[in-house]
Amino acid sequence: MSNIYESAANTLGLFNSPCLTKVELRVACKGISDRDALSKPDPCVILKMQSHGQWFEVDRTEVIRSSISPVFSKVFTVDFYFEEVQRLRYELHDISSNHNGLKEADFLGAMECTLGQIVSQRKLSKALLKQGNTAGKSSITVTAEELSGNDDYVELSFSARKLDDKDFFSKSDPFLEIFRINDDATGSLVHRTETIMNNLNPLWKTFKVSLNTLCSGDHDRELKCTVWDWDSNGKHDFIGEFQTTFKDMRGALDGKQVQWECINPKYQVKKKNYRNSGVVILNQCKIIKMHSFLDYIMGGCQIQFTVAIDFTASNGDPRNSCSLHYIHPYQPNEYLKALVAVGEICQDYDSDKMFPAFGFGAQIPPDFKVSHDFAVNFDEDNPECAGIQGVVEAYQNCLPKIQLYGPTNIAPIIQKVASSASEEMHTKEAMEYFILLILTDGVITDMADTREAIVHASHLPMSVIIVGVGNADFSDMQMLDGDDGILRSPKGEPVLRDIVQFVPFRNFKHASPAALAKSVLAEVPNQVVDYYNGKGIKPKCLSDFESSRTFSP
């Protein structure tokens, strides 16, 4: 039956175009029409990229409350391929205050262009088109900047003291904005802090920003910092400003503080005894050396790939040609297509090419009790299969021996892989990173336990990819993918980092498996880097592991 594996592998058509460079895209909008007379919109921009004729979300900005001309602090980073036409779509949505998801959002307009157009013009402004491609009064401006080779980050912690009080019945609600002054004297927003309510001595959250974003790698480049008093109507009151450079900020590298007087130029002219409108203090400046995905891979980090397959009754009897598990002699089913597409990529980063494969939701021999984490090869002591082809064969051999049942519980398999990842975490070395691919045909029934398991796993060297097979309504599954707001456990604990990627296979039914692989694996390199960099774990040197590492052909 290996011809099924071969026919799936042959349709992969995987290719790796050399990425010419990385580009940072900044977004601002103007003239957004009010939702109604009583309130201003709460805008958010979603960036989508076209692949094989379909639009896929790449990233989204923060939501800015009550703003008709928002300047977003979120920076999109995309790979620029000179030889590809990379079609982009910017969608503007009005997100209701109590919900950050798109279900209850109002669509305000969209703009389509290519990445090449933005890169060649450096700044592209176009009207936002509403439903039916009619142009409204609102527009969007996208600014492009090539990323330099410096990937280092800086961690900054700001506070302020004795800020001017701008509110009559309470104290000011301050937030801080940092702008980089460009060569053409324009300013690019680098970071906007959160708002601290009713406080003239705020301590803002520590934040990380790349040195490239902060100052284009130029430590003497001018930075302009502005403090505002937040107002719910979007008309924020100016408190004061100051100019500095990253060179000045580095004074806080050794645990010292650097401070600046916050000046309101109008008060400086009008008031005789004016000193300042408060003092802004940099409490911490820490340079973080950022290592790349390839640094970790070349340092010996292995991708441990595990597969979990849904064997619940909703898939249909495998002997019936309508079943999602039906084994056609020449045409791989959706489970096999998804498995091969993702597995083919992952196996290149695993030296022994041995992959654990598990099933869930079936009654299994000999006593036919329901299991949610059984070995597909029925060897509980060694669930590993030799290569992706071994997984395919174990899957085919297992189908006639089990009884499809239910329910669809995936928390047990997440916990199983998490226990292995937990052992790796205690080594405090970048040697093994775990990827769990879950293939399922329906919405899971243990959502609370799954959320709990994902929040726990977000602290571990682990990512979860879920591919929805078949035509079920997967809308509830989107909440597991942290792109649509922050996933929380039932107790309210948020994920430490976004580790779940959910994709319905039907989106790729008419695309090549390479498109599916590209979509579901796109976030993995950043997830690997975020985990190890966040833990302060450096890549191992080549000499540390090359003598002991064995490669399979």
N, C-alpha and C positions, 0 to 999 in steps of 0.2 A: 504493500500500500504506500511505499515511499514516493510513488509518482504524485501523490497529493501534495506532499511536502515540496517536491521539485516544481510542480506547476504553480504553487503559491510563491515559491522563491523566485521563479523565473519572471513573475509579473512585478516583482519589487521595483526594478529599474532604479535602484538607489544611486544617488550621485551626490558628490560633495563639491559644490562650486567653491573656489577659494574666496573667502570673504575679503573684499578689498579694504574695507575700513568699517569702523563703527561710527554711527552718527547720533548725536543728541538732538531731539526735537522738542522745542518749547512752544506752548500753545497759549493764545489769548483770544478772547472773543469781544465783540463790541455790539452794542445796540440790541441786546436780547429783549424781545417784547415781553411784557409782564403777562403772567398767567391769568391774573385778574387784577382788578383795580386795587385790591386790598393788600396784595403781597407781591414782592419781587421773586423772581425764580431762584432756585438753588441749583446752579448749573454744575454739570459734570460732563467731561468729554471722553468718549470711548474711541480708542484707535483700533481699527480693524485692518487686516491685510488680506489680499485676495490670493487664494491658492486653488488652482484647477477650477476656476469659475465660481468659487464660494468664498464668502467673507468669514474670517475667523478673528475673534478678539485677541489683540496682542496685549493691551494694557489699558488702564483708565486713570484719569486724573483724580485728585481729591474732589470732594463736593465743597463748593464755596457758597455759604449761605447769603441770601438776599443780595444778589449782584447781577446787574444788567451788563456790566463790562468786566468780566473776570480775567485776571492774569493768574494762571495756574502755576503753582510751584513745582508740581510733579514734572519730571523730565522723562520723556520716552527715549530709550536707547534701542536703536535698531541696527541690524547688519545691512550694509550697503553692498549690493552685488552689481558691479558695473554692467555685466553681461545679461542681467535680467531686468525685465520691466516689472517693477515692484509697485503694484497698485495699492494705494492707501485710501481708507475711508474714515473721516472724522465725524462722529455722531455726537450731537449735543443733546443732552437730556436734562430735564428738570426733575431732580430727585426730591421726593417729599421729605420733610424734616424728620419724620419718625422712622424712615426706612431707607437704607442705602442701596437696596436692590432695584432692578429695572422693572419688576412686575408692575409697580405703581407709579413708574416714572412717565412724564410727558415727553414725547419726542419733539424737539424744537427745531431740528434742521440737521443737514449733513453736507459735507464737502468731500468730493473725490478728486484725487490727483495721483501722480506717481512720485515715488521718492526722488527719482531723478530730477523732476521739476523743482522740488524744494531745494535739493542740493545745489542745482545749477543757479537758482535765483537767491539762495541763502535765506530769503524771507519771502513767503508767499501769502498773499491776502486774497481771499475769495468770499463771495456771498454764500451764506448757508441756505441750502435749498430745502424747502419743506416738502411734505407729501405731494406727489404730482409734479415734482421738480420745479415748483414756483419759487422764485427768489423773494425773500422777505427783506427786512431792513437790517437784519443781523449779519455779521461777517465774522470770519475766523482768520487769524494770522498765525502761521507756523514758521518758526525760525529754526534753521539747521546749523549745526556746528559739528565739525569733525572732531572725534575724540583723539587726543594725543596719546602717546604710548604710556603716559604715567597713570597707572591704575590705583595709586595709593589713595587712601581715604584719610580724612581728618575727623576726629570726634570733638565736638565743641559743646560746652555747657555755659549758657548765659544766665545772668540774673540782673536785676536792676534795684536801685535804692532811691527813695524819695522822688518818685515820678510826679509830675504835675497832676492834680486832680481835675478831671474834665467833666465829671458828672455832678449834678446838683444834689441828688438824694442818696448817692452812694459814691464809692471810690471808683477810679478809672478801671477799665478792663483791658489791660495792655497786652499787645502782641508785638513781636519784633520781625522786621523784614530785612534781609541782607541782599544787596544787589552788587553784582560784579560790573565794573565800568569797562566797557569794551573799547577797542582802538578807535572806533568812530564816535566815542563819547556817549553812546547809548548805554542803558543799563539792562542787565539780564537778571531776573529774579533767581536767586540761588536757593533761598530757604525762607519759609514763613513759619514761625513758631505757632504753637497753639495759643489760645487766649486764656489768660488767668483772670478770672472774674473777681472784681471788687478788691483789688490789691495794688498798692502803690510800691510794694517791694517784691515783685514777682520773681520766682525761680522757675525758668522754663525747662522743659525736658531736654536732656542731652540728645543731640542728633549727630548723624554721620553724613558727610557729603564728600564726594570725590574732589581731590585737589584740582582736577581738570575743570570740574563744574565751578568750584569756588573761585579760582583765579587763573584758569587756563595754564596751570603749572608755573605761573609767573608770581613769585612771592612778593614782588614790589607793585603788583597791579592794584589800583585803587578799588576799595570796597566801600559802598555807601550803606549805612545801617540806619533804619528809620523805626521809631517806636510810635505806635498808634493806640488810641483808645477805641476799642471795638464798640460799634453800635449795631443793634439788631436790624436797622433799616439799611445797612450797607454803607451809610455815610460816616465813615470812621473819622474821629478827630485826631489831628496831628499833634503829637506830644513833642517830639524833637528828633534830631538826627546827628550823626557824626560820621567822619570819614576815617578809614584805617587801611591797613594792608595785612596780608597774611604774615608778613615779616614781623609786624607789631604783635599779631596774635600769638606768634611762637614764644613770646615772653611768658606765656602761661604753660609752657611745656613741662617745667620742673616743679609743678605743684604751686607755682606762684599765681597771683591774680594780676590781670591787666584790666585797667578801667578807663572809660572815656566819659567825658561830660556830654550829656545829651542836650543839644542846643536847638532852640526854636528861633530862627533868624529874625522873625517879626518882633518877638519879645526883646531880642538883643538890641534892636533899633529903638523900640518904644520905651522900654523900661530902663530907668536910670541905674538902679542897683541890681539889675538882673545878673545872676551868676550862671544858672543852668536850669534845665527842666528835669533834672534828675541825673543819676549816674548809672551807666550800664557797665556791668562787670563780666569779664570772661574768667570763669572759675577753673576751667580745664581745657587744655588743648592737647590732643593726643594724636600722633600720626600713626595710622594703621597700615602696615604693608599688606596689600591685597595680592593674594596668590590666585592664579587663574585655574580653571578646570584642568587644563593641560599640565600645569605645574603638579597638581595632585596625581593625575593619571601617570605622568612620566616619573613621578616619585614613588610609584608602586601601588597606588590605591586601586583596588579591584572593585568592579561593580558586581555585586552579588544579586543575580536576577532570579526572582521567584514568580511562579505563575499560579493563579488560583482560578478554577473554572466552575461556573455555575451549572449544577446538575439538578436543578429543581424541575418539577413536573410541568411548569408553564412553558418550558422549551419545546414540549411535544415529544411524542414517542420517537426515538431515534430511528426506528424502522420505517417511519412514515416520511415520505419525501418533503412534506411540509414542515418537518421538525427542524429547528435551528441546529440540532446535533446530527442531522442526516448526513451520512458519509456517501457523497457522490463519487463514483469512480474517477472522474476527470476534473471535477470542479470543487475546490475546497470551500467548506462552509464559512460563515462569517467568523466563527470562533477561530478556525485555523488561519484565516487571512490576517486577523488582528494579531494572533500569537506570533506568526512568522514575521509580519511587518515590524513589530516592536522587538521581538527576540533577536532578529538578524543584526540589529544595530547593537543591542546590549552585549551580545556574545563576544564582540570584538574587544570588550574591556574586561573580560573574565578569562584568566589564563587557563583554568582547568576545564572550562566549557561544560561544567556539570551544573544542571539547573533543577532545584527542587520544584516539583509540580504537585499541587493539591487540588482537591475537589471539595465542593460544599453543597449541602441541600439534598443529598441522595441517601438511600438506604443501601448499606454496603454489606457484602458477605463477611463472615459466615452467618451472623445472626440477624442481618438486615435491619440494624438500628440506624437511625438518621445520624449522619456525621456532617460537621461543618468545617472539618480540616483534615480529611483523609488523604493519604498519599495515593496519587493516581496510579502508581505502579504497585500499590498494595504492600509496599515494603516500608512500614512505619519507621524502622531504624535507619533506613537509607532511602529517602524519597527522591533522591537526585536522579536525573535522566541525562544521558550523554548527548549534549548538544540540543539544539532546537528540534532536530529530527527525532531525537530520543523522546522528547516531550510529546511530539505529534503521535509517535507510535504508541506510547503509553496511554494517551488519550483515546486512540482508536481501540486498543485492546481492552480498555476499562469499560467502554460503553455497554457491551452485551452483558457484563457481569453485575451491573448495578441496577437499582430501581430508582428512577427519578422521583423526587418527593418534594420536600420543602420544610420550613420556610426559607426565605432568602436572607440568611444571616452572614454578614462578612466581618463582624467584630472579632470572632475567634481567629480567623486567619491573619488579620492585622496584628492581633496580640501575639500570635505565634512568631511572625517575622520580627516584631518589635523585641521579643525576648532575645533573639539572636543579635539584633542591632544594639541592644542594651549591653550585652557582653563586649561588643566591639567598642562601645563608648568608654567603658572603663579602662581600655588600653591607652586612651588619650593619644592615639596615633592615627594618622590618615591612611589606614590599610584596607578597610572594607566599608563600602557604602551600599546599602540595600535598596533595591527597587522591587516593589511588589506590583505585578500586573494582575488586576482583577477583571475577568471577563464575565459579565452578567447580563441576563435578558430582562431584568425588571427592577423596579424600585425595591430597595432593601426594606426588610421588616424590623430590623433591630437598629433603627436610626439613632436612638439615644446612646446605646452601647458603642455604636460605630463612631459617633462624635467624640465620646469619651476616649476611645482607643486612638483616634487621630490626634487629639490634643496631646495625649501622652507621647505618641510617636513623633510629634513635631519637635521634641527635645532630643531625638535620636538621629543617628546617621541613616536616614531612611526617607524614601519618597513613595507615594502610592499613585498608581495610574489606574483609572477605572475606565473601561471601554464598555459602553452600553450596546448590546447586540440585539437586533430585532427592532420591532416597531412600537414598543411600549412607550408610555408617557414618562419621560425621564426628568421632568421639570423639578421634582423634589431632590433629585440627585445633584442638581447644580449647587445646592447650598453647601455641599461638601467641598466644592472647589472654591477656595477662599477669594477668588477674583470678584465675587458678588457680595462684598462686605466681609466681615471677619467671622470665621467659624468659631463657635464656642461650645464647650461641653455643656451637658444639662445643668451643671452647677454654676455655669457662667464663666468658667476659665477660658480665656482666648488661646488660640493656637500660638505657639512661639514664632512659627514661620509657616508660610503657605506651602504644604507638601503634597497636596492632592491635585491631580489634573483629571477632570472628567470629560470624556468625549463620546457622543453617540456615533456608533459606526455608520449609521445611515447617512451622516454628513459626508462620508467618504466612499459611498457605494459606487459612484461613477468616477472616482479619482483613483490614482495609482496608490498601492499600499505605501509607497514612499511618502505620500502626502500625509497619511495617517501617522506614520512613524515620526515624521517631522513635527507634526502638531503635538502629539502626546509627549515626545521627548524633548521638545524645545526648552522647557523650563528646568530640566534636570541639571544641566551644567551649573546654572545659577544656584539651584538648591544645594548642590554639593559644595560649591564655593561659600554660600551663605552659612552653611552648617559649620564647616571647618574654620572659616575666618571668624565667625561669631564666637567660637570656642577658643580662638587663639592658637589653633593647631596648624603647624606649618607642614608643608609637604616633606616627606622623607627624601634624603639625598639619594641619588642613583646608586652610589656605592654601598648604601646601607642594606639594599635588598637584592641587587642584581645577582649576587652569588647564590642566594637561596631560592630565587624565583625560577620556576619551571614553566615553560610555555608548551601548550598543546599545538599541534600543527593546525 
